[in-house]
Amino acid sequence: MPRGRSTFTKRQKEQTRQQRQRDKAERRSQRKQDKQTDPGSLESLDELRQNAEAQASLFRMAHDQSVPPEPTISDKKPAE
């Protein structure tokens, strides 16, 4: 008995849906593998953090030499 047109299109849609699911799962597993096998990214983050800290210390030194620090709220006497 021949299948109708709607049965064929339903089967095609289902096959397409399953293929998209397989592709999505493959991309997900690929991202997971890339994340696990990329140790260079952690090293570069540590290097960037060290550079940022060094730069911040330079700014603090320049700021400390030019302007005396302003008193903070904790340095002021509480009003009685």
Buried (B, 14 or more C-beta within 10 A) or exposed (E): EEEEEEEEEEEEEEEEEEEEEEEEEEEEEEEEEEEEEEEEEEEEEEEEEEEEEEEEEEEEEEEEEEEEEEEEEEEEEEEE
